[in-house]
Amino acid sequence: MLPIEALQEKIAKSELGQEWINNPLLDKDIWSFEELGYTQEETKIKGVRNIYFEGFSLSWLKLLAKFTILACVRKKLSFHVIIQTVINLRKLDKFLIKEGYNQPEIITDSLLQKFVAPRIKNSIASQSTIVTVIKMWAEEGWLELTYTPIKFKRKKPEIETIPEEILHQIYENFDLFPPPLERLFRLQLVLGCRIGEMLTMPRQCLKREGEQWFLLKWVQKHKHWRFYQIHPAVAELVREQQKFLAQQFGSNSEFDKLFCRLSTAPKDGVKGVSRTGANRFDIEPVYLPSVLTASSICRWLRDFSETANLIDKHDNRFYLTSHMFRRTKASVMAYCEVEDEYIAAVLGHASLDMLPHYRKLSLERLEKEANAKGYVDKYGRVTNFKPRKRRYERLAELLKVTTPLGECHRPTMLGDCQYRYACLSCDHHRVTLEDKPKLETDIRRLQPDLEKAQTASQERRGTEINRLLDLLKTRLQGLENLASLKGEKSHGW
């Protein structure tokens, strides 16, 4: 048998053990992340404060779990990995007690496989923990166990991007959000940041060199700050948020984050609204000079999904999460044939492992659109051409606007459009065969107007109507050509 004293002695002789054996945390069953060196700000953003070692029955496994977590913290692993490691080791503890295995030297390979195998949904995560800790324990000389990893049939990763029809609904309802949150989500979609990176972004994050703007971002995977070049329109969005903070808290405020906490709770000073059955979008929030948390973001997005009535093409409610903005950015860049290395750099990926899945998703979409759609431009030309996007305007393809007469493919993501009421005259406007009935209806409506203008000798109005009719007929002729290419029967003007 391996008594706890013998294990302590082995640990004390190891390199890491010599450093930690007298750590006062080892005598406690509840550790705060702040005690482990994380900042109060980090714990607030993540919404977790403590690690719990309660519930272990095997004293040797609890001791190993504590030293394992100290090693995880030393490697700067994520909050999720640290907490999941403790959870999985606690599950192992309960499993060993149930199976009657109280001592580590009698734990076999087959027993550990039995622990991992039936966990179905969490089997891969459980196995990952077992493989990691066994390797660590062996390297440090704490405990020698044998485990042969099970070969699981891995499911294709679920890339939860925002469908195009949902993205249109989001942009149509963005003004439901309080202005700071609207800016946050617009920026996340453009930048492709993790939500933690967005909430950590400093208030003074912009710098300008000549005509170029740069944004300071925390890259979570690489654990460093870095300046990224951004489009001037994106810089303007950041500056709007900086101005908002100055108005709320003053230019000399010590609050140093770009996004602050906003509350709709009476305890924070919200007045005049009963919280019973109230939706947060019906309440004017109070802004507080403290960090915005990820859990708060989740609640806002869930309420937004319901308030904006986000419905997908199958008539199902679509619930938005912050990570979908990031994944949509990745898919759009893949769709625009951006190089893998550039996508990884923008997203802050530690490797290129996930990019083939985004690439495959974008190719499937390209193939589907090629078979389903063709476009006709202002000059009646049949084309699948999408206007070339500049480096920080790759998202424009998914942000195109549906107009009463076709689609707007204007490559500018932000700002107003000088052709808002003159789509037919715009080079960025496109129509498809689905728009043909609308165009024909408009021509029929314009004919009587033309006759009235001619009767009243209104030359200027008559000229304008004729110009619109020419533009409509040019597009219709282009659609006739498109229909011929697709082998469809059509009648034309």
FENUR-V652488 format. One record per pair of residues at least 12 apart in sequence whose ideal C-beta (glycine too) atoms are under 6 Angstrom apart, sorted by sequence separation. I is the first residue (numbers start at 1). J is the second residue. D is the distance in whole Angstrom. If there is no record, write none. Layout:
# FENUR-V652488
I_J_D + I_J_D
This chain:
# FENUR-V652488
340_352_5 + 343_355_6 + 480_492_4 + 134_147_5 + 214_227_4 + 215_228_5 + 305_319_5 + 399_413_6 + 214_229_6 + 215_230_5 + 305_320_5 + 340_355_5 + 396_411_5 + 450_465_5 + 264_280_5 + 270_286_5 + 449_465_6 + 32_49_6 + 130_147_6 + 212_229_6 + 213_230_5 + 241_258_6 + 269_286_5 + 330_347_6 + 396_413_6 + 476_493_5 + 32_50_5 + 112_130_6 + 131_149_6 + 200_218_5 + 268_286_5 + 393_411_5 + 395_413_6 + 405_423_6 + 410_428_4 + 213_232_6 + 264_283_4 + 301_320_5 + 409_428_5 + 446_465_6 + 30_50_5 + 31_51_5 + 95_115_5 + 393_413_6 + 403_423_5 + 408_428_6 + 473_493_6 + 197_218_5 + 264_285_5 + 408_429_6 + 409_430_5 + 30_52_6 + 127_149_6 + 213_235_4 + 387_409_5 + 389_411_5 + 197_220_6 + 262_285_4 + 263_286_5 + 280_303_5 + 406_429_6 + 407_430_5 + 446_469_6 + 29_53_5 + 65_89_5 + 196_220_6 + 334_358_4 + 387_411_5 + 406_430_6 + 29_54_5 + 262_287_5 + 297_322_5 + 334_359_5 + 406_431_4 + 194_220_6 + 281_307_5 + 260_287_6 + 261_288_4 + 331_358_5 + 335_362_4 + 124_152_6 + 330_358_5 + 334_362_4 + 260_289_6 + 261_290_5 + 406_435_5 + 443_472_5 + 331_361_6 + 442_472_6 + 48_79_6 + 261_292_5 + 331_362_6 + 61_93_5 + 206_238_6 + 46_79_5 + 259_292_5 + 405_438_6 + 439_472_5 + 255_289_4 + 257_291_6 + 51_86_6 + 55_90_5 + 58_93_5 + 112_147_5 + 57_93_6 + 439_475_6 + 36_73_5 + 56_93_5 + 109_146_5 + 113_150_6 + 439_476_6 + 88_126_5 + 107_145_6 + 109_147_6 + 104_143_6 + 109_148_6 + 248_287_5 + 26_66_6 + 57_97_5 + 249_289_5 + 88_129_4 + 436_479_5 + 85_129_5 + 190_234_6 + 431_475_5 + 433_479_6 + 424_471_4 + 378_427_6 + 20_70_5 + 187_237_6 + 7_60_5 + 203_256_5 + 205_258_6 + 377_430_6 + 183_237_6 + 202_256_6 + 203_257_6 + 4_59_5 + 203_258_5 + 375_430_4 + 376_431_5 + 4_60_6 + 201_258_4 + 183_241_5 + 336_394_5 + 373_432_5 + 333_394_5 + 332_394_6 + 332_395_5 + 68_133_6 + 332_398_5 + 184_259_5 + 178_262_6 + 199_292_5 + 380_474_4 + 382_478_6 + 380_477_5 + 380_478_4 + 195_294_6 + 376_475_5 + 382_481_5 + 382_482_5 + 1_103_5 + 2_104_6 + 195_297_6 + 376_478_3 + 2_105_6 + 376_479_5 + 176_281_6 + 376_482_6 + 178_285_5 + 374_482_5 + 16_140_6 + 14_140_4 + 14_141_5 + 195_322_4 + 221_348_5 + 219_348_4 + 221_350_4 + 11_142_5 + 176_307_6 + 10_142_6 + 176_308_6 + 192_326_5 + 173_308_4 + 189_325_4 + 188_325_4 + 192_329_3 + 169_310_5 + 166_310_6 + 76_223_6 + 165_313_6 + 163_312_6 + 45_196_6 + 166_318_5 + 45_199_5 + 192_346_5 + 192_347_5 + 231_392_4 + 162_324_5 + 230_392_6 + 160_324_5 + 161_327_5 + 162_328_5 + 160_327_6 + 161_328_5 + 159_327_6 + 161_331_5 + 233_414_4 + 233_415_6 + 159_357_6 + 157_357_5 + 159_361_5 + 167_398_5 + 164_398_6 + 45_291_6 + 47_293_5 + 44_291_5 + 47_294_6 + 45_293_6 + 47_295_4 + 44_293_6 + 41_291_5
